[in-house]
Amino acid sequence: MLYYFFRFLEQYDIPGSRMWMYISFRSLLTLILSLLISAWFGGKFIKYMRRRNIGETQRDKSIDPFGTEKKGVPTMGGIIIMVSILVPVLLLGRMRNIYLILMIVTTIWLGFLGFLDDYIKIFKKNKEGLKGKYKIVGQVSIGLIVGIVLWASPDAKIHENVTTEKQGTVSVVTHKSEAEKSLKTTIPFFKNNNLDYSEVMSFCGKYKNIAGWILFMIMTILVVTAVSNGANLNDGMDGLCAGTSAIIGVALGILAYVSSHVEYASYLNIMYIPRSEELVVFLCAFVGAMAGFLWYNAYPAQVFMGDTGSLMVGGIIGVGAIIIHKELLLPILCGIFLVESLSVMIQTLYFKYRLRKGERVRVFRSTPIHDNFRKLDSQLDPTSRYIFRKWPKRQFHESKITIRFWIVALILAAMTIITLKIR
């Protein structure tokens, strides 16, 4: 709203009004505002939840053997994150931007889905929460909506990067002059680093373009669902998901900025995506909200984000990557989420496989994998055998585990950006 207000004032040469046209100014202002809102509103939210005695009911000291009481800590803190993102974005974003609208819809959609899960757990006293099939339907639905909008919207176009020309020792990448619909996406480590979904479906002959769009929508659904669930699994220690997601958000913001700037896109030989600069505003709000949330969520946590936050956070990351055609970089960028998900899948599938043979054998001491580093031998199932029972050899405090996961996330974020030059 403020963008359009100052744009109106610019016609009358009001001093300072032109600053609001700069993406850097609005982005950094959004980050500061979202952080302040998160810190202020978070305190009010925690006090309200404590007065109403609305808190975590399933955690106890057995989860934190270092003695910190987790039971009764307010949850549903994702509401703090949602408010801290939406208010600055609505104030400072260009609301006619299709990409910004998609991100807002994703935030509200998955935030509401997670809220339903938390509501059932807390108020209905059902520890299972929302049934898994309904969660999947909600995640698939938003993935399908995003895919259809990017296919149908006339504003969702890109300028493809074309052949590189040599000018002495310098390579110059040019982009097509006309923006057009494209099924191409960036792949890491390859010199000609665009993968065309329609070419993947070339066996469909003259229908390969339609088949390519169908494949793109399937990929969108898989990405949104996988990253959303990965963030949900990562939310198991104080500050772990919030800090990891903030680091991922910074990397995504950098990728969105260079994709929206024709000169940087040319230098990095990536697709130029006009109007994607508004994603930078949104992602700055996202990073600010996560940083402000950490004020209360850092160990020992005063509030948990719950599914309201974790499902929403993962969905924002997934949709943001899809919009800038960088979804194939997510296995690197979201490597923490990937490993968390894989650990649960390996543990579950292997246990069921051995159980059919009459044996109770598990791979890890506990999953998601972050729990493996804080589990004591006394807390293990005495009826089960563990393949990696002796790994790690000692238990770690959860704050140390969290910070080490942040460091790994930072390395992965740097590697993701570096892949644009390593080909």
Number of C-alpha atoms within 10 A of each C-alpha: 14 15 21 16 11 17 17 13 15 17 10 9 10 12 9 10 17 15 15 20 15 10 17 15 13 24 26 16 19 31 26 19 23 31 28 18 22 29 23 15 19 26 17 12 19 23 13 13 18 14 9 10 12 17 21 20 16 12 14 15 12 14 18 16 16 12 10 14 16 23 13 18 19 25 24 28 25 27 22 27 35 25 19 31 30 20 16 28 29 17 15 24 26 20 17 8 16 19 26 24 16 20 22 19 16 25 26 16 19 26 24 21 23 27 23 17 23 26 17 16 18 19 10 10 12 13 13 11 17 18 10 11 9 12 19 13 13 18 26 19 16 22 25 20 17 24 23 16 15 23 19 11 11 11 17 21 19 25 21 23 21 15 14 15 11 10 8 7 6 9 14 15 18 22 20 14 9 9 16 14 16 20 19 20 21 21 20 20 13 14 12 16 18 19 16 17 22 23 16 14 18 15 11 14 11 9 12 17 20 14 20 22 20 18 18 24 20 15 19 26 22 17 26 31 24 19 27 26 26 26 30 25 22 26 24 17 22 23 29 25 29 30 25 26 28 24 24 23 27 19 21 25 25 14 23 27 23 23 27 23 17 19 14 15 23 21 15 17 27 29 30 27 24 17 20 25 22 27 28 30 29 29 29 30 31 31 28 30 32 33 26 27 32 26 18 21 24 20 16 15 18 20 31 30 27 22 30 30 33 31 32 31 31 28 30 27 26 26 28 29 22 23 22 24 25 24 22 17 21 22 16 20 26 24 17 24 28 20 17 21 22 16 18 18 14 15 19 14 13 15 17 16 13 13 13 9 8 9 14 17 18 23 19 22 27 22 21 22 20 23 19 19 20 21 21 16 13 7 12 14 12 9 8 13 16 17 12 14 16 11 13 13 9 11 15 16 12 23 16 10 18 22 15 13 18 22 15 15 24 20 14 22 24 16 16 23 18 13 16 21 14 11 12
